[in-house]
Amino acid sequence: MIALLKRDLALALRSGGGFGLSLAFFLIVVMFVPFGIGPDSGTLAKIAPGILWIGALLACLLSLDRVFQLDFEDGSLDLLATAPLPLEGIVAMKALAHWLTTGLPLSLAAPILGFLLHLPAGTYFWMFLSLLIGTPALSFLGTFGAAITVGLKRGGLLLSLLVLPLYIPTLIFGAQTVVLLADGLSNTTAFAILAALSLFTFAIIPFAAAYALRVNLR
Amino acid sequence: MSRPNSLWEYANPTRFMRLTDKVLPLAAVGAGLCLLIGLFWGFFLTPDDYKQGSTVKIIFLHVPSAMMAINIWVMMLVTSLVWLIRRHHVSALAARAAAPIGLTMTLIALFTGAIWGQPMWGTYWAWDPRLTSFMILFVFYLGYIALWAAIEDPDTAGDLTSILCLVGSVFALLSRYAVNFWNQGLHQGASLSVDKEQHVDNAFYLPLLVSIAGFVLLFIALVLLRTRTEIRARRISALIARERQG
């Protein structure tokens, strides 16, 4: 399993792709917001947590179709499915690799980009922390969507239609963690539920995604 | 025809067709009658509400369609489970047949709500938790239907949509409560409370029950009709495939 994780990470880092692209996409989304709504710093500060969360979420979505697609096309997914490893474990490793190459860099970049949006002082750490805790749920849910659409020719658009509704709770609790803090309220509940959501997806999504993969490999 | 020993015998498409051949006209006529009586009673024979005037009468369309929008998703969840566990094709086809009806019911609920909301709340749309949850339900229906449309092989499509329906149900429910949290966090207390059930008088309650029955029967008639169409389409494609081989 560790070998698989290393292989996926190496592929993502060396094949000129995933990791830099989603960061660049995140930067561009954040840069576009002032163009769209004007440079007034009060307005920007108010919407900054939401924009950062939505930007990170979309950047996560962008690299999902490659989670299984390449392995499916060159047949390595069939080999992995017949390997002695349980398919659920393989799915979990794939999701983890996706998170390490997108969710983790995005969480690290968010406070820096938050600076551009005049994110209220004192929320920078929580912006990072909420993304750090919340994006694994996005990666796992996205892996489920990727497993469902892996056999389709043009699954990209369908993938976003399937996965985005599943992201709603994570987005709400993730953004609320920061918004509540910016409003001077306690964010413990929102943060606890965000963490619970992530743990919940670790527990159930590998099984659902592995089932979908088995159907697609049939 | 001998008496069936269990409900599962209707999972046989031939038996299902034979049974629904009789049930379908009954359900259709029942739906027509109930809707006609319920809506006529509701629209013309009930008094105007002293605060809301005659706008309150949209309740006879709004409440049944909203109920059905949720119940149809639950029905799809049950039929998806039956397909995953017992592999009855009729079940998968029924889930497929129900989804567009559920989508339409969600739309009816959203639109009638908007029409009522304009004179009452002064706005067609507000990000009230209930409205938002219905919008979310609508998106879930869209994804489910799109997945059915995208996959050619019927068994693969049945499996994948079923697992999507299971996971989707969990997250739709989570979203519903997440939305409550979100709105509470952002806005003042719900000044736009939609708890209509509390102040429904008997004068409205009885015709409402009749129109709910009408909507349920309408759904049954439509879903049977659509499932029968799906079964026939499946038979035709099987026949064509056989002819090509032989």
Interface residues (C-beta under 8 A of the other chain):
Chain A: L141 F144 I148 T149 G151 L152 G155 L158 L161 L162 L164 P165 L166 I168 P169 I172 F173 Q176 V179 L180 L185 T189 A190 I193 L197 I204 I205 A208 Y211 A212 V215 N216 R218
Chain B: I136 V139 F140 L142 G143 A146 L147 A150 I151 T156 D159 L160 I163 L164 L166 V167 G168 V170 F171 A172 L174 S175 A178 V179 F181 W182 G185 L186
